[in-house]
């Protein structure tokens, strides 16, 4: 039985040695090209709308925008309103 395992071990070692015959490329070339988008981005703050739908004492809306000028520089703006009413109980 040990003779079978020794022969199997030699067979596996020889297969591992043959599988390493390809040279390893140490400087792989990246073929994926990443394009960065420039321009205007618009959005709406949904948390204010959802909170207004769930709470009768709250109203809010906000629009956000940003414009990418170059890789590291953005212009950003926010426009909106918010109103929360409180009811004070007088005893």
Gaussian input, Z-matrix of N, CA and C with variables (Angstrom, degrees):
# hf/3-21g

backbone

0 1
 N
 C     1     B1
 C     2     B2     1     A1
 N     3     B3     2     A2     1     D1
 C     4     B4     3     A3     2     D2
 C     5     B5     4     A4     3     D3
 N     6     B6     5     A5     4     D4
 C     7     B7     6     A6     5     D5
 C     8     B8     7     A7     6     D6
 N     9     B9     8     A8     7     D7
 C    10    B10     9     A9     8     D8
 C    11    B11    10    A10     9     D9
 N    12    B12    11    A11    10    D10
 C    13    B13    12    A12    11    D11
 C    14    B14    13    A13    12    D12
 N    15    B15    14    A14    13    D13
 C    16    B16    15    A15    14    D14
 C    17    B17    16    A16    15    D15
 N    18    B18    17    A17    16    D16
 C    19    B19    18    A18    17    D17
 C    20    B20    19    A19    18    D18
 N    21    B21    20    A20    19    D19
 C    22    B22    21    A21    20    D20
 C    23    B23    22    A22    21    D21
 N    24    B24    23    A23    22    D22
 C    25    B25    24    A24    23    D23
 C    26    B26    25    A25    24    D24
 N    27    B27    26    A26    25    D25
 C    28    B28    27    A27    26    D26
 C    29    B29    28    A28    27    D27
 N    30    B30    29    A29    28    D28
 C    31    B31    30    A30    29    D29
 C    32    B32    31    A31    30    D30
 N    33    B33    32    A32    31    D31
 C    34    B34    33    A33    32    D32
 C    35    B35    34    A34    33    D33
 N    36    B36    35    A35    34    D34
 C    37    B37    36    A36    35    D35
 C    38    B38    37    A37    36    D36
 N    39    B39    38    A38    37    D37
 C    40    B40    39    A39    38    D38
 C    41    B41    40    A40    39    D39
 N    42    B42    41    A41    40    D40
 C    43    B43    42    A42    41    D41
 C    44    B44    43    A43    42    D42
 N    45    B45    44    A44    43    D43
 C    46    B46    45    A45    44    D44
 C    47    B47    46    A46    45    D45
 N    48    B48    47    A47    46    D46
 C    49    B49    48    A48    47    D47
 C    50    B50    49    A49    48    D48
 N    51    B51    50    A50    49    D49
 C    52    B52    51    A51    50    D50
 C    53    B53    52    A52    51    D51
 N    54    B54    53    A53    52    D52
 C    55    B55    54    A54    53    D53
 C    56    B56    55    A55    54    D54
 N    57    B57    56    A56    55    D55
 C    58    B58    57    A57    56    D56
 C    59    B59    58    A58    57    D57
 N    60    B60    59    A59    58    D58
 C    61    B61    60    A60    59    D59
 C    62    B62    61    A61    60    D60
 N    63    B63    62    A62    61    D61
 C    64    B64    63    A63    62    D62
 C    65    B65    64    A64    63    D63
 N    66    B66    65    A65    64    D64
 C    67    B67    66    A66    65    D65
 C    68    B68    67    A67    66    D66
 N    69    B69    68    A68    67    D67
 C    70    B70    69    A69    68    D68
 C    71    B71    70    A70    69    D69
 N    72    B72    71    A71    70    D70
 C    73    B73    72    A72    71    D71
 C    74    B74    73    A73    72    D72
 N    75    B75    74    A74    73    D73
 C    76    B76    75    A75    74    D74
 C    77    B77    76    A76    75    D75
 N    78    B78    77    A77    76    D76
 C    79    B79    78    A78    77    D77
 C    80    B80    79    A79    78    D78
 N    81    B81    80    A80    79    D79
 C    82    B82    81    A81    80    D80
 C    83    B83    82    A82    81    D81
 N    84    B84    83    A83    82    D82
 C    85    B85    84    A84    83    D83
 C    86    B86    85    A85    84    D84
 N    87    B87    86    A86    85    D85
 C    88    B88    87    A87    86    D86
 C    89    B89    88    A88    87    D87
 N    90    B90    89    A89    88    D88
 C    91    B91    90    A90    89    D89
 C    92    B92    91    A91    90    D90
 N    93    B93    92    A92    91    D91
 C    94    B94    93    A93    92    D92
 C    95    B95    94    A94    93    D93
 N    96    B96    95    A95    94    D94
 C    97    B97    96    A96    95    D95
 C    98    B98    97    A97    96    D96
 N    99    B99    98    A98    97    D97
 C   100   B100    99    A99    98    D98
 C   101   B101   100   A100    99    D99
 N   102   B102   101   A101   100   D100
 C   103   B103   102   A102   101   D101
 C   104   B104   103   A103   102   D102
 N   105   B105   104   A104   103   D103
 C   106   B106   105   A105   104   D104
 C   107   B107   106   A106   105   D105
 N   108   B108   107   A107   106   D106
 C   109   B109   108   A108   107   D107
 C   110   B110   109   A109   108   D108
 N   111   B111   110   A110   109   D109
 C   112   B112   111   A111   110   D110
 C   113   B113   112   A112   111   D111
 N   114   B114   113   A113   112   D112
 C   115   B115   114   A114   113   D113
 C   116   B116   115   A115   114   D114
 N   117   B117   116   A116   115   D115
 C   118   B118   117   A117   116   D116
 C   119   B119   118   A118   117   D117
 N   120   B120   119   A119   118   D118
 C   121   B121   120   A120   119   D119
 C   122   B122   121   A121   120   D120
 N   123   B123   122   A122   121   D121
 C   124   B124   123   A123   122   D122
 C   125   B125   124   A124   123   D123
 N   126   B126   125   A125   124   D124
 C   127   B127   126   A126   125   D125
 C   128   B128   127   A127   126   D126
 N   129   B129   128   A128   127   D127
 C   130   B130   129   A129   128   D128
 C   131   B131   130   A130   129   D129
 N   132   B132   131   A131   130   D130
 C   133   B133   132   A132   131   D131
 C   134   B134   133   A133   132   D132
 N   135   B135   134   A134   133   D133
 C   136   B136   135   A135   134   D134
 C   137   B137   136   A136   135   D135
 N   138   B138   137   A137   136   D136
 C   139   B139   138   A138   137   D137
 C   140   B140   139   A139   138   D138
 N   141   B141   140   A140   139   D139
 C   142   B142   141   A141   140   D140
 C   143   B143   142   A142   141   D141
 N   144   B144   143   A143   142   D142
 C   145   B145   144   A144   143   D143
 C   146   B146   145   A145   144   D144
 N   147   B147   146   A146   145   D145
 C   148   B148   147   A147   146   D146
 C   149   B149   148   A148   147   D147
 N   150   B150   149   A149   148   D148
 C   151   B151   150   A150   149   D149
 C   152   B152   151   A151   150   D150
 N   153   B153   152   A152   151   D151
 C   154   B154   153   A153   152   D152
 C   155   B155   154   A154   153   D153
 N   156   B156   155   A155   154   D154
 C   157   B157   156   A156   155   D155
 C   158   B158   157   A157   156   D156
 N   159   B159   158   A158   157   D157
 C   160   B160   159   A159   158   D158
 C   161   B161   160   A160   159   D159
 N   162   B162   161   A161   160   D160
 C   163   B163   162   A162   161   D161
 C   164   B164   163   A163   162   D162
 N   165   B165   164   A164   163   D163
 C   166   B166   165   A165   164   D164
 C   167   B167   166   A166   165   D165
 N   168   B168   167   A167   166   D166
 C   169   B169   168   A168   167   D167
 C   170   B170   169   A169   168   D168
 N   171   B171   170   A170   169   D169
 C   172   B172   171   A171   170   D170
 C   173   B173   172   A172   171   D171
 N   174   B174   173   A173   172   D172
 C   175   B175   174   A174   173   D173
 C   176   B176   175   A175   174   D174
 N   177   B177   176   A176   175   D175
 C   178   B178   177   A177   176   D176
 C   179   B179   178   A178   177   D177
 N   180   B180   179   A179   178   D178
 C   181   B181   180   A180   179   D179
 C   182   B182   181   A181   180   D180
 N   183   B183   182   A182   181   D181
 C   184   B184   183   A183   182   D182
 C   185   B185   184   A184   183   D183
 N   186   B186   185   A185   184   D184
 C   187   B187   186   A186   185   D185
 C   188   B188   187   A187   186   D186
 N   189   B189   188   A188   187   D187
 C   190   B190   189   A189   188   D188
 C   191   B191   190   A190   189   D189
 N   192   B192   191   A191   190   D190
 C   193   B193   192   A192   191   D191
 C   194   B194   193   A193   192   D192
 N   195   B195   194   A194   193   D193
 C   196   B196   195   A195   194   D194
 C   197   B197   196   A196   195   D195
 N   198   B198   197   A197   196   D196
 C   199   B199   198   A198   197   D197
 C   200   B200   199   A199   198   D198
 N   201   B201   200   A200   199   D199
 C   202   B202   201   A201   200   D200
 C   203   B203   202   A202   201   D201
 N   204   B204   203   A203   202   D202
 C   205   B205   204   A204   203   D203
 C   206   B206   205   A205   204   D204
 N   207   B207   206   A206   205   D205
 C   208   B208   207   A207   206   D206
 C   209   B209   208   A208   207   D207
 N   210   B210   209   A209   208   D208
 C   211   B211   210   A210   209   D209
 C   212   B212   211   A211   210   D210
 N   213   B213   212   A212   211   D211
 C   214   B214   213   A213   212   D212
 C   215   B215   214   A214   213   D213
 N   216   B216   215   A215   214   D214
 C   217   B217   216   A216   215   D215
 C   218   B218   217   A217   216   D216
 N   219   B219   218   A218   217   D217
 C   220   B220   219   A219   218   D218
 C   221   B221   220   A220   219   D219
 N   222   B222   221   A221   220   D220
 C   223   B223   222   A222   221   D221
 C   224   B224   223   A223   222   D222
 N   225   B225   224   A224   223   D223
 C   226   B226   225   A225   224   D224
 C   227   B227   226   A226   225   D225
 N   228   B228   227   A227   226   D226
 C   229   B229   228   A228   227   D227
 C   230   B230   229   A229   228   D228
 N   231   B231   230   A230   229   D229
 C   232   B232   231   A231   230   D230
 C   233   B233   232   A232   231   D231
 N   234   B234   233   A233   232   D232
 C   235   B235   234   A234   233   D233
 C   236   B236   235   A235   234   D234
 N   237   B237   236   A236   235   D235
 C   238   B238   237   A237   236   D236
 C   239   B239   238   A238   237   D237
 N   240   B240   239   A239   238   D238
 C   241   B241   240   A240   239   D239
 C   242   B242   241   A241   240   D240
 N   243   B243   242   A242   241   D241
 C   244   B244   243   A243   242   D242
 C   245   B245   244   A244   243   D243
 N   246   B246   245   A245   244   D244
 C   247   B247   246   A246   245   D245
 C   248   B248   247   A247   246   D246
 N   249   B249   248   A248   247   D247
 C   250   B250   249   A249   248   D248
 C   251   B251   250   A250   249   D249
 N   252   B252   251   A251   250   D250
 C   253   B253   252   A252   251   D251
 C   254   B254   253   A253   252   D252
 N   255   B255   254   A254   253   D253
 C   256   B256   255   A255   254   D254
 C   257   B257   256   A256   255   D255
 N   258   B258   257   A257   256   D256
 C   259   B259   258   A258   257   D257
 C   260   B260   259   A259   258   D258
 N   261   B261   260   A260   259   D259
 C   262   B262   261   A261   260   D260
 C   263   B263   262   A262   261   D261
 N   264   B264   263   A263   262   D262
 C   265   B265   264   A264   263   D263
 C   266   B266   265   A265   264   D264
 N   267   B267   266   A266   265   D265
 C   268   B268   267   A267   266   D266
 C   269   B269   268   A268   267   D267
 N   270   B270   269   A269   268   D268
 C   271   B271   270   A270   269   D269
 C   272   B272   271   A271   270   D270

   B1=1.4436
   B2=1.5304
   B3=1.3343
   B4=1.4579
   B5=1.5260
   B6=1.3376
   B7=1.4600
   B8=1.5317
   B9=1.3354
   B10=1.4647
   B11=1.5331
   B12=1.3374
   B13=1.4632
   B14=1.5272
   B15=1.3199
   B16=1.4620
   B17=1.5216
   B18=1.3197
   B19=1.4687
   B20=1.5284
   B21=1.3152
   B22=1.4653
   B23=1.5270
   B24=1.3140
   B25=1.4576
   B26=1.5235
   B27=1.3268
   B28=1.4607
   B29=1.5290
   B30=1.2996
   B31=1.4603
   B32=1.5292
   B33=1.3271
   B34=1.4632
   B35=1.5194
   B36=1.3211
   B37=1.4704
   B38=1.5225
   B39=1.3192
   B40=1.4679
   B41=1.5279
   B42=1.3414
   B43=1.4716
   B44=1.5225
   B45=1.3268
   B46=1.4614
   B47=1.5243
   B48=1.3286
   B49=1.4631
   B50=1.5233
   B51=1.3213
   B52=1.4597
   B53=1.5159
   B54=1.2925
   B55=1.4603
   B56=1.5207
   B57=1.3258
   B58=1.4595
   B59=1.5230
   B60=1.3061
   B61=1.4595
   B62=1.5305
   B63=1.3295
   B64=1.4631
   B65=1.5251
   B66=1.3318
   B67=1.4676
   B68=1.5408
   B69=1.2980
   B70=1.4646
   B71=1.5171
   B72=1.3157
   B73=1.4641
   B74=1.5229
   B75=1.3296
   B76=1.4622
   B77=1.5224
   B78=1.3149
   B79=1.4607
   B80=1.5220
   B81=1.3271
   B82=1.4717
   B83=1.5270
   B84=1.2932
   B85=1.4656
   B86=1.5165
   B87=1.3188
   B88=1.4563
   B89=1.5202
   B90=1.3084
   B91=1.4590
   B92=1.5132
   B93=1.3252
   B94=1.4550
   B95=1.5213
   B96=1.3179
   B97=1.4561
   B98=1.5201
   B99=1.3194
   B100=1.4492
   B101=1.5176
   B102=1.3104
   B103=1.4578
   B104=1.5180
   B105=1.3106
   B106=1.4527
   B107=1.5251
   B108=1.3145
   B109=1.4617
   B110=1.5181
   B111=1.2983
   B112=1.4498
   B113=1.5195
   B114=1.3199
   B115=1.4442
   B116=1.5078
   B117=1.3104
   B118=1.4532
   B119=1.5191
   B120=1.3325
   B121=1.4594
   B122=1.5171
   B123=1.3241
   B124=1.4599
   B125=1.5232
   B126=1.3412
   B127=1.4502
   B128=1.5081
   B129=1.3145
   B130=1.4556
   B131=1.5217
   B132=1.3288
   B133=1.4577
   B134=1.5269
   B135=1.3349
   B136=1.4625
   B137=1.5222
   B138=1.3224
   B139=1.4629
   B140=1.5232
   B141=1.3113
   B142=1.4735
   B143=1.5304
   B144=1.3046
   B145=1.4654
   B146=1.5291
   B147=1.3223
   B148=1.4720
   B149=1.5242
   B150=1.3349
   B151=1.4692
   B152=1.5190
   B153=1.3216
   B154=1.4605
   B155=1.5142
   B156=1.3194
   B157=1.4594
   B158=1.5284
   B159=1.3354
   B160=1.4548
   B161=1.5252
   B162=1.3213
   B163=1.4650
   B164=1.5266
   B165=1.3233
   B166=1.4704
   B167=1.5238
   B168=1.3216
   B169=1.4662
   B170=1.5266
   B171=1.2910
   B172=1.4693
   B173=1.5206
   B174=1.3320
   B175=1.4551
   B176=1.5219
   B177=1.2976
   B178=1.4541
   B179=1.5066
   B180=1.3365
   B181=1.4554
   B182=1.5260
   B183=1.3212
   B184=1.4569
   B185=1.5225
   B186=1.3236
   B187=1.4673
   B188=1.5202
   B189=1.3136
   B190=1.4602
   B191=1.5228
   B192=1.3164
   B193=1.4633
   B194=1.5215
   B195=1.3105
   B196=1.4612
   B197=1.5224
   B198=1.3131
   B199=1.4547
   B200=1.5211
   B201=1.3181
   B202=1.4599
   B203=1.5148
   B204=1.3330
   B205=1.4578
   B206=1.5281
   B207=1.3327
   B208=1.4626
   B209=1.5197
   B210=1.3219
   B211=1.4626
   B212=1.5269
   B213=1.3102
   B214=1.4625
   B215=1.5240
   B216=1.3142
   B217=1.4549
   B218=1.5261
   B219=1.3342
   B220=1.4571
   B221=1.5207
   B222=1.3059
   B223=1.4639
   B224=1.5229
   B225=1.3302
   B226=1.4598
   B227=1.5199
   B228=1.3425
   B229=1.4589
   B230=1.5238
   B231=1.3222
   B232=1.4620
   B233=1.5207
   B234=1.3149
   B235=1.4499
   B236=1.5193
   B237=1.3282
   B238=1.4535
   B239=1.5152
   B240=1.3243
   B241=1.4572
   B242=1.5235
   B243=1.3284
   B244=1.4465
   B245=1.5267
   B246=1.3128
   B247=1.4610
   B248=1.5247
   B249=1.3095
   B250=1.4623
   B251=1.5236
   B252=1.3082
   B253=1.4638
   B254=1.5202
   B255=1.3089
   B256=1.4572
   B257=1.5091
   B258=1.2776
   B259=1.4450
   B260=1.5147
   B261=1.3082
   B262=1.4512
   B263=1.5014
   B264=1.2759
   B265=1.4625
   B266=1.5174
   B267=1.3188
   B268=1.4579
   B269=1.5242
   B270=1.2886
   B271=1.4615
   B272=1.5095
   A1=111.06
   A2=115.43
   A3=118.34
   A4=110.86
   A5=117.36
   A6=121.20
   A7=110.00
   A8=117.81
   A9=122.19
   A10=111.04
   A11=116.98
   A12=120.20
   A13=112.21
   A14=116.98
   A15=119.83
   A16=110.38
   A17=117.64
   A18=120.59
   A19=111.23
   A20=116.93
   A21=120.64
   A22=110.99
   A23=117.05
   A24=121.49
   A25=110.87
   A26=118.20
   A27=121.37
   A28=111.64
   A29=117.17
   A30=121.29
   A31=110.91
   A32=116.44
   A33=119.70
   A34=111.70
   A35=117.74
   A36=120.70
   A37=111.47
   A38=116.53
   A39=119.01
   A40=110.72
   A41=116.91
   A42=119.22
   A43=111.05
   A44=116.83
   A45=120.15
   A46=111.06
   A47=116.54
   A48=120.02
   A49=110.70
   A50=117.85
   A51=120.19
   A52=111.94
   A53=117.31
   A54=118.76
   A55=112.02
   A56=118.03
   A57=121.77
   A58=112.20
   A59=118.30
   A60=120.73
   A61=112.86
   A62=119.26
   A63=121.73
   A64=110.15
   A65=118.54
   A66=118.78
   A67=110.11
   A68=115.11
   A69=121.13
   A70=108.38
   A71=116.96
   A72=122.02
   A73=108.61
   A74=116.60
   A75=120.72
   A76=112.78
   A77=117.92
   A78=122.38
   A79=109.50
   A80=117.70
   A81=118.73
   A82=110.34
   A83=114.91
   A84=120.71
   A85=108.80
   A86=115.79
   A87=121.66
   A88=108.61
   A89=116.65
   A90=120.48
   A91=112.19
   A92=117.01
   A93=121.12
   A94=109.23
   A95=116.68
   A96=121.41
   A97=108.99
   A98=116.96
   A99=122.19
   A100=109.22
   A101=116.27
   A102=120.93
   A103=109.02
   A104=116.56
   A105=121.50
   A106=108.35
   A107=114.54
   A108=118.75
   A109=110.22
   A110=115.31
   A111=122.48
   A112=107.00
   A113=116.09
   A114=118.36
   A115=112.37
   A116=114.93
   A117=122.63
   A118=110.82
   A119=115.32
   A120=121.57
   A121=109.48
   A122=117.54
   A123=122.02
   A124=109.92
   A125=116.25
   A126=119.40
   A127=112.13
   A128=115.68
   A129=123.20
   A130=107.42
   A131=116.60
   A132=121.81
   A133=108.52
   A134=116.64
   A135=121.28
   A136=112.68
   A137=118.23
   A138=119.30
   A139=111.31
   A140=117.98
   A141=120.80
   A142=110.97
   A143=117.16
   A144=121.16
   A145=110.34
   A146=116.68
   A147=120.59
   A148=110.75
   A149=117.03
   A150=119.96
   A151=110.83
   A152=117.51
   A153=121.01
   A154=112.73
   A155=117.36
   A156=120.91
   A157=111.36
   A158=117.41
   A159=120.96
   A160=113.86
   A161=117.95
   A162=122.24
   A163=108.95
   A164=116.70
   A165=120.55
   A166=112.69
   A167=118.02
   A168=121.40
   A169=112.51
   A170=118.20
   A171=121.53
   A172=110.47
   A173=116.31
   A174=123.42
   A175=107.53
   A176=117.12
   A177=119.55
   A178=111.66
   A179=114.42
   A180=121.66
   A181=107.42
   A182=117.12
   A183=120.22
   A184=110.18
   A185=115.28
   A186=123.21
   A187=107.16
   A188=116.82
   A189=121.56
   A190=109.03
   A191=115.68
   A192=121.20
   A193=108.55
   A194=116.03
   A195=120.06
   A196=109.27
   A197=113.87
   A198=121.26
   A199=107.64
   A200=116.35
   A201=120.80
   A202=109.08
   A203=115.13
   A204=120.16
   A205=111.97
   A206=116.64
   A207=121.66
   A208=108.11
   A209=117.86
   A210=120.30
   A211=112.65
   A212=118.74
   A213=121.30
   A214=114.27
   A215=119.59
   A216=120.91
   A217=111.48
   A218=115.66
   A219=123.67
   A220=109.37
   A221=115.59
   A222=122.07
   A223=106.27
   A224=116.70
   A225=119.70
   A226=109.40
   A227=116.38
   A228=121.87
   A229=109.29
   A230=115.39
   A231=122.49
   A232=108.22
   A233=115.54
   A234=121.10
   A235=107.76
   A236=116.38
   A237=118.06
   A238=111.98
   A239=114.57
   A240=120.37
   A241=108.68
   A242=114.06
   A243=120.36
   A244=108.11
   A245=115.23
   A246=119.79
   A247=108.38
   A248=115.05
   A249=120.27
   A250=107.16
   A251=115.65
   A252=119.95
   A253=109.37
   A254=114.56
   A255=121.01
   A256=108.90
   A257=114.61
   A258=119.62
   A259=108.67
   A260=115.58
   A261=119.41
   A262=108.92
   A263=116.24
   A264=121.58
   A265=108.87
   A266=116.11
   A267=121.65
   A268=109.28
   A269=116.82
   A270=120.82
   A271=110.48
   D1=-38.65
   D2=179.62
   D3=-66.54
   D4=-31.28
   D5=177.66
   D6=-62.62
   D7=-38.26
   D8=177.88
   D9=-63.61
   D10=-44.76
   D11=-179.91
   D12=-67.76
   D13=-35.90
   D14=177.87
   D15=-66.80
   D16=-43.08
   D17=177.29
   D18=-64.45
   D19=-39.64
   D20=177.52
   D21=-64.47
   D22=-38.98
   D23=177.71
   D24=-63.61
   D25=-44.94
   D26=177.13
   D27=-62.86
   D28=-38.57
   D29=178.74
   D30=-64.71
   D31=-44.58
   D32=179.01
   D33=-66.13
   D34=-38.83
   D35=178.41
   D36=-64.42
   D37=-39.19
   D38=179.33
   D39=-68.76
   D40=-34.97
   D41=177.18
   D42=-67.09
   D43=-38.59
   D44=177.99
   D45=-65.93
   D46=-37.81
   D47=179.52
   D48=-67.60
   D49=-36.46
   D50=179.23
   D51=-73.88
   D52=-29.80
   D53=-178.01
   D54=-73.90
   D55=-15.40
   D56=179.73
   D57=-94.70
   D58=16.82
   D59=-175.00
   D60=-76.49
   D61=-19.55
   D62=178.59
   D63=-75.38
   D64=135.98
   D65=177.00
   D66=-71.31
   D67=147.33
   D68=-179.17
   D69=-90.29
   D70=128.07
   D71=177.41
   D72=-81.45
   D73=112.16
   D74=-177.06
   D75=-80.81
   D76=-17.55
   D77=178.26
   D78=-121.69
   D79=75.57
   D80=-178.93
   D81=-67.98
   D82=145.52
   D83=-179.84
   D84=-96.11
   D85=129.58
   D86=179.46
   D87=-86.05
   D88=119.28
   D89=-178.53
   D90=-95.37
   D91=-3.88
   D92=-179.29
   D93=-84.10
   D94=126.33
   D95=-179.85
   D96=-106.51
   D97=123.01
   D98=-178.05
   D99=-99.95
   D100=119.08
   D101=179.09
   D102=-101.01
   D103=126.85
   D104=178.89
   D105=-93.58
   D106=132.62
   D107=-177.94
   D108=-89.98
   D109=140.62
   D110=176.35
   D111=-120.12
   D112=148.94
   D113=176.57
   D114=137.87
   D115=-157.74
   D116=-172.06
   D117=-96.23
   D118=136.31
   D119=174.83
   D120=-123.56
   D121=132.40
   D122=-178.24
   D123=-120.62
   D124=152.68
   D125=178.30
   D126=-161.58
   D127=167.17
   D128=178.83
   D129=-128.03
   D130=138.10
   D131=177.08
   D132=-81.22
   D133=102.04
   D134=-176.25
   D135=-73.88
   D136=-22.19
   D137=-178.47
   D138=-64.34
   D139=-33.81
   D140=178.69
   D141=-70.23
   D142=-37.49
   D143=179.43
   D144=-69.04
   D145=-43.31
   D146=-179.98
   D147=-66.96
   D148=-41.60
   D149=177.87
   D150=-62.99
   D151=-38.60
   D152=177.03
   D153=-65.34
   D154=-33.90
   D155=178.68
   D156=-72.44
   D157=-30.88
   D158=-177.69
   D159=-89.75
   D160=-25.81
   D161=-176.73
   D162=-118.58
   D163=122.11
   D164=-178.61
   D165=-71.29
   D166=-19.29
   D167=-177.27
   D168=-92.73
   D169=7.78
   D170=-175.94
   D171=-128.87
   D172=136.68
   D173=172.60
   D174=-135.75
   D175=134.93
   D176=179.23
   D177=-162.87
   D178=150.50
   D179=178.60
   D180=-155.22
   D181=138.73
   D182=179.70
   D183=-147.46
   D184=135.55
   D185=175.10
   D186=-116.16
   D187=135.62
   D188=178.53
   D189=-122.04
   D190=149.84
   D191=178.60
   D192=-147.09
   D193=146.54
   D194=171.76
   D195=-142.56
   D196=151.02
   D197=-179.31
   D198=-129.15
   D199=123.57
   D200=-179.09
   D201=-89.26
   D202=117.13
   D203=179.99
   D204=-84.04
   D205=-49.64
   D206=173.91
   D207=-145.25
   D208=-165.02
   D209=-171.57
   D210=-63.33
   D211=-31.32
   D212=-174.98
   D213=-117.29
   D214=6.09
   D215=-173.36
   D216=-129.26
   D217=124.68
   D218=178.67
   D219=-123.29
   D220=149.76
   D221=165.32
   D222=-109.34
   D223=133.44
   D224=-177.27
   D225=-130.27
   D226=146.83
   D227=178.58
   D228=-144.64
   D229=148.11
   D230=175.67
   D231=-131.40
   D232=141.02
   D233=179.17
   D234=-140.12
   D235=129.86
   D236=179.86
   D237=177.57
   D238=-179.17
   D239=176.32
   D240=-142.12
   D241=162.75
   D242=-178.50
   D243=-151.45
   D244=137.39
   D245=179.78
   D246=-142.53
   D247=124.57
   D248=177.45
   D249=-127.47
   D250=123.02
   D251=179.52
   D252=-101.75
   D253=142.22
   D254=178.05
   D255=-115.47
   D256=143.78
   D257=175.23
   D258=-112.42
   D259=119.35
   D260=179.22
   D261=-100.93
   D262=129.01
   D263=178.21
   D264=-87.29
   D265=126.35
   D266=177.11
   D267=-101.59
   D268=121.59
   D269=179.66
   D270=-107.79

